[in-house]
Structure formats: C-alpha cells, structure tokens
Amino acid sequence: MKNYLLILRDHEERWERFSPDQMQQTIEKFVAWNKSLSDDGRFIGAGKLTSNLGTTVRSRDGDLVVDGPFSEAKEAIAGYFAVRAESIEEAERLARGCPILTYGGSVEVRELGHCTGAD
C-alpha cells in the first residue's frame, strides 16, 4: 500500500459564518469520516491549520524573502489527512468522502514518498 496526503482547501471566512450548531454538525461529519478511514485501516494521521496566518520563505536572486503563504491563492489550506491506499484512484475515492466537499471546499490528493525521521 502507498501513502497519500489529502490536502483540504477552503475559504476560511466560510467557516466564520457558521452558527455553533452548524459547526458542531460539521465536526460530527469529519469525525464520522475519520472513523470510517480508521475502521478500514486507511488512516495515518490528520491535522488542522489554526488560521491562514503563516509565512513562506523563498529565494529570490540569492536573497531569502519571507512573505505570506497565500498571496495569490483564493483558497487556503485548512488541514490534511494522511491515508493508505492501493492506488491514486483509491485515494481519490477516499477523498470524495471528505465533508469539506459539501461546503464548496476541495481536496488535493498527492502521493507521499518514503520519509525518514530522526531517531
């Protein structure tokens, strides 16, 4: 099996307009989707970005420049899920179940290469 990163993108201001009840219902949908991934042995990990705030370090003409991460983007990265799947098609099928799609967001599917960590 291969590992895939499902990158969730959306407009942050959409979530700011949710009532507490709408937010709770949304959280419950994500919990159920996460549970289905876990029950199938597909779930590796997940995380939510706390806000749009962040920086990007770029090299321009040999100088390092720090600026915002979303200067040209209409959608911000809202979070991610790492999953196991046999193929990118299967990973796409898993992504189709993501609740963010019902709110107008998107899910980018990318295969992860082998990563090594510090021991």
PLY file of the C-alpha trace (Angstrom):
ply
format ascii 1.0
element vertex 119
property float x
property float y
property float z
element edge 118
property int vertex1
property int vertex2
end_header
0.00 0.00 0.00
1.09 3.57 -0.66
0.66 6.67 1.47
-1.25 9.71 0.23
-1.74 13.22 1.53
-5.24 14.67 1.21
-4.83 18.45 1.38
-8.07 20.18 2.34
-8.57 23.66 0.90
-11.32 26.15 1.60
-12.15 29.78 2.20
-11.68 30.47 5.93
-14.38 33.13 6.02
-16.99 30.48 5.14
-16.42 28.76 8.47
-16.54 32.02 10.41
-20.19 32.46 9.35
-21.28 29.09 10.79
-23.51 29.06 13.84
-22.39 26.90 16.78
-24.93 24.24 15.72
-23.66 24.24 12.12
-20.08 23.96 13.35
-20.98 21.04 15.63
-22.74 19.23 12.76
-19.68 19.80 10.56
-17.33 18.47 13.23
-19.53 15.37 13.60
-19.30 14.75 9.83
-15.50 14.95 9.95
-15.36 12.66 12.99
-17.53 10.09 11.18
-15.40 10.29 8.02
-12.22 9.95 10.06
-13.69 6.94 11.88
-14.53 5.26 8.56
-10.93 5.76 7.41
-9.65 4.37 10.72
-12.01 1.40 10.71
-10.77 0.48 7.21
-7.11 0.72 8.28
-6.57 3.65 5.89
-5.98 6.44 8.40
-2.39 7.51 9.14
-2.84 10.97 10.64
-4.56 14.33 10.28
-4.21 17.93 11.30
-5.96 21.28 11.06
-4.23 24.55 10.45
-5.16 27.09 13.08
-5.55 30.02 10.68
-4.49 31.49 7.34
-1.59 33.17 9.07
1.83 31.90 8.16
4.84 32.71 6.08
6.63 31.38 3.05
10.40 31.53 2.69
11.51 31.99 -0.93
14.85 32.51 -2.62
14.89 35.48 -4.98
18.15 36.39 -6.65
20.08 34.68 -3.86
18.24 36.54 -1.09
15.78 34.85 1.23
12.42 36.58 1.23
9.67 35.90 3.74
6.10 36.69 2.79
2.58 35.37 3.23
1.71 31.86 2.07
-1.48 32.74 0.23
-0.70 35.95 -1.64
-2.02 34.56 -4.94
-4.40 31.89 -3.71
-8.17 32.17 -3.38
-8.32 29.12 -1.14
-6.28 28.44 1.95
-5.08 25.08 3.22
-7.47 24.19 6.01
-5.89 20.89 7.06
-4.77 17.49 5.87
-5.32 13.77 6.19
-2.65 11.16 5.51
-4.14 7.88 4.30
-3.12 4.48 2.95
-4.44 3.35 -0.42
-3.54 0.84 -3.12
-3.54 3.49 -5.87
-4.18 7.16 -6.50
-7.62 6.20 -7.79
-8.41 4.60 -4.45
-7.05 7.67 -2.62
-9.31 9.84 -4.80
-12.26 7.64 -3.84
-11.42 8.18 -0.17
-11.12 11.94 -0.78
-14.61 12.01 -2.31
-16.00 11.20 1.14
-14.46 14.28 2.75
-17.13 16.55 4.25
-15.32 19.71 3.10
-16.60 18.98 -0.42
-20.20 19.52 0.71
-19.28 23.08 1.74
-17.57 24.09 -1.52
-14.02 23.20 -0.49
-11.62 20.95 -2.35
-9.26 18.06 -1.62
-5.91 17.75 -3.37
-4.58 14.17 -3.50
-0.81 13.67 -3.56
1.27 10.51 -3.19
3.82 10.66 -0.40
7.33 9.40 -0.97
9.24 7.49 1.64
10.02 9.70 4.64
12.62 9.09 7.26
12.54 10.56 10.73
15.08 11.32 13.37
15.56 8.53 15.90
0 1
1 2
2 3
3 4
4 5
5 6
6 7
7 8
8 9
9 10
10 11
11 12
12 13
13 14
14 15
15 16
16 17
17 18
18 19
19 20
20 21
21 22
22 23
23 24
24 25
25 26
26 27
27 28
28 29
29 30
30 31
31 32
32 33
33 34
34 35
35 36
36 37
37 38
38 39
39 40
40 41
41 42
42 43
43 44
44 45
45 46
46 47
47 48
48 49
49 50
50 51
51 52
52 53
53 54
54 55
55 56
56 57
57 58
58 59
59 60
60 61
61 62
62 63
63 64
64 65
65 66
66 67
67 68
68 69
69 70
70 71
71 72
72 73
73 74
74 75
75 76
76 77
77 78
78 79
79 80
80 81
81 82
82 83
83 84
84 85
85 86
86 87
87 88
88 89
89 90
90 91
91 92
92 93
93 94
94 95
95 96
96 97
97 98
98 99
99 100
100 101
101 102
102 103
103 104
104 105
105 106
106 107
107 108
108 109
109 110
110 111
111 112
112 113
113 114
114 115
115 116
116 117
117 118
